[in-house]
Amino acid sequence: MALGKVKETTMSDSNQDFRIEWHSGTLVVIPGGDIESMKWDLIEQAAEIVMAPLGETDVPLVIFDLSEVSYFGSVFLSLMLRCHKAVKPLGG
């Protein structure tokens, strides 16, 4: 089943990228393979973009596509935990 892309945001800093896509009410976060060396401020920008619409969605769903990632540390893990804490009480 193919998901229809509604909106895509890409944040880049030199060779690093971070894509955020909306597919029919589901937020898909796709970090580039170099997520561990990504600067904190870029991760914070991504967090703001990810977190903002989650509270406006009845049952927010978030998928992290880590297919390009071989390793990530505590900075990215904190983003995933923030998302989990935001969507769990809403049934996501």
LOGUKE-809963 format. One line per 5 residues: number of its first residue (from 1); their letters; for each residue y, x, z of C-alpha. Coordinates in nm, 3 decimals. Example, Ala and Ser with C-alpha at 12.3 -4.5 7.8 and 13.67 -1.06 7.14 Angstrom:
! LOGUKE-809963
1 = AS = -0.450:1.230:0.780 ~ -0.106:1.367:0.714
This chain:
! LOGUKE-809963
1 = MALGK = 0.000:0.000:0.000 ~ 0.328:0.157:-0.105 ~ 0.631:0.126:0.116 ~ 0.964:0.041:-0.045 ~ 1.227:0.297:0.042
6 = VKETT = 1.540:0.135:0.176 ~ 1.751:0.433:0.282 ~ 1.715:0.810:0.286 ~ 1.925:1.068:0.468 ~ 1.883:1.442:0.419
11 = MSDSN = 2.041:1.702:0.642 ~ 2.037:2.062:0.525 ~ 2.136:2.393:0.677 ~ 2.058:2.683:0.439 ~ 1.681:2.665:0.370
16 = QDFRI = 1.610:2.408:0.640 ~ 1.597:2.037:0.577 ~ 1.533:1.720:0.766 ~ 1.479:1.387:0.591 ~ 1.502:1.045:0.747
21 = EWHSG = 1.383:0.745:0.547 ~ 1.370:0.373:0.617 ~ 1.069:0.193:0.469 ~ 1.071:-0.184:0.528 ~ 1.181:-0.161:0.892
26 = TLVVI = 0.990:0.159:0.969 ~ 1.178:0.482:1.027 ~ 1.005:0.789:0.882 ~ 1.125:1.128:1.007 ~ 1.023:1.420:0.782
31 = PGGDI = 1.121:1.764:0.910 ~ 1.100:2.066:0.684 ~ 0.840:2.333:0.752 ~ 1.092:2.555:0.930 ~ 1.172:2.306:1.208
36 = ESMKW = 1.127:2.561:1.488 ~ 1.409:2.783:1.362 ~ 1.640:2.488:1.297 ~ 1.963:2.504:1.494 ~ 2.005:2.277:1.796
41 = DLIEQ = 2.314:2.108:1.652 ~ 2.121:2.003:1.340 ~ 1.845:1.855:1.557 ~ 2.112:1.673:1.759 ~ 2.263:1.531:1.438
46 = AAEIV = 1.919:1.407:1.340 ~ 1.868:1.257:1.686 ~ 2.193:1.063:1.660 ~ 2.102:0.929:1.316 ~ 1.749:0.839:1.427
51 = MAPLG = 1.840:0.680:1.760 ~ 2.139:0.470:1.648 ~ 1.957:0.197:1.453 ~ 1.650:0.184:1.679 ~ 1.828:-0.034:1.934
56 = ETDVP = 1.935:-0.275:1.660 ~ 1.579:-0.334:1.537 ~ 1.366:-0.606:1.700 ~ 1.044:-0.400:1.699 ~ 1.138:-0.051:1.589
61 = LVIFD = 0.864:0.161:1.437 ~ 0.894:0.539:1.400 ~ 0.663:0.772:1.212 ~ 0.697:1.149:1.224 ~ 0.551:1.304:0.908
66 = LSEVS = 0.456:1.653:1.022 ~ 0.260:1.742:0.709 ~ 0.498:2.028:0.624 ~ 0.518:2.160:0.981 ~ 0.285:2.426:1.116
71 = YFGSV = 0.459:2.471:1.452 ~ 0.738:2.313:1.654 ~ 0.871:2.374:2.001 ~ 1.043:2.193:2.283 ~ 1.362:2.105:2.093
76 = FLSLM = 1.179:1.895:1.835 ~ 0.937:1.765:2.097 ~ 1.234:1.631:2.294 ~ 1.348:1.437:1.985 ~ 1.003:1.280:1.950
81 = LRCHK = 0.997:1.187:2.319 ~ 1.344:1.033:2.298 ~ 1.225:0.816:2.010 ~ 0.911:0.719:2.199 ~ 1.111:0.618:2.506
86 = AVKPL = 1.345:0.410:2.288 ~ 1.080:0.218:2.093 ~ 0.804:0.169:2.353 ~ 0.989:-0.091:2.567 ~ 1.070:-0.284:2.249
91 = GG = 0.705:-0.302:2.140 ~ 0.727:-0.025:1.881
